[in-house]
Amino acid sequence: METSQQGDPVLRAGPLEVRLGDRTVLADQRPLPLTVREFQILAALVNRAERVVSREELYAAVWHGEMRDHDRSVDVYVSRLRSKLERALPHWAYIRTHIGFGYCFSPRPSTGEW
């Protein structure tokens, strides 16, 4: 992870740039509009890159509480975030689903295999 001129953390993954300090995301150097929750989920995943993160851990990081049984909030927001990333950067895949375990931020050029 790099740092900006202001010393804030910046992640670059292919054409995606996540500026954690100023809460902005750039796709091919263009702003990618995300909701607060979408950004929080992306930041939580980026901070745990290449690691499978459980739905419960994501919920605690974003909503600051314990996830209730049958709550699908994390899945809904990850789906929306993934759709926005895929529309903005169609030749890249960023979030991998590990069924029954959680999600992993693992940027790769898209091969259609995920």
N, C-alpha and C positions, 0 to 999 in steps of 0.2 A: 504494500500500500504506500502510495506517495503522500506528500503533504503539499498543500497550496502555499502561496506566498504568505498567507496569514497564519500558516502553521496548522491549518485544519486538515484532517484526513481526506484523501481523494483516492478512490479506487478506479483504475482503468482496466477494462476487460474488453478487448477488441475495440469496437467503436462506441462502447458505453462508458460514460464517466459519471461516477456517483460522488458528489461533493457533500460529504456528511455534515460539515460545519455550517454551510449555508442552505442545506436541505434542498439541493437541486440535482437534477439528473439531466445529462446531455446524451442524446443519441445521434451519432454522426455530427456532433457539435451543434445540434439543435436542441432546444429545451424540450424535455418530455414531461408533459403535465401529469402529475400523479396526485391523488388525494393524500391527505395526511396519513391515513392508515396504510395505503399502498406504499408510501415512502418509508414508513416505520417498519413494515414487513421487509422491504428491500434492504433497508439498513441492518436489520437484525440478521438477515441471511448473509449479507456482505461481510458483516463482522464475524461470521462463522463460516466463511467460504471453504468449500470442499469438505464440509462436515454435514452429515445428516442431522437436521434439526427437527425435533418432534413438534407436532401441532401444539402440544401443551406448552412447550418452551417458547414457541412463537407467540402464543396467546399471552403468556406471562410477560414477555418482553414488550408487547404492543399495548395490551389492555391493562396490564399491571394487576392481574388478578388470576384466579383459578378458573380454568375452563370448565363449564358445566357439561354434563353428559349430553351427547348428541348435538353439541354446538358445532355448526359448520362455518362459523365466521372466518376462521383462518383459511379454509379451503376456498371460500368465495373470493376473498381478497387476493389470495395467491393466483387464482384463476384470472381475475381482472388484471392483475399486475403482469402476469405472463402474456395475456392477450395484447396489452399495450406494448410490451417489449417486442413481441413477435411482429406486430404491425410496424413499429418504428425501425426494427432491425431484423428483417425477415430471413437473413442468412446466418443468424446466430441463435443459439439456444442458451438460456441462462439458468433456468430453474428446473431442476430434475425432481420428479416425484419418486419417492421410495415407498411404495404401497405398504401400508401398515406401520410405517416408521416415521415418515415426515417428508421434508423437502431439503434440497441441497442446492446452494448457489455454486454452480460449476460451469463457468462460461466456456463455450465451445462453438466453433463454426458449425452451423446446422447441417446434419447429414440425413435428417429425417428418421434416425434410428431411435430417438427417445420416444 
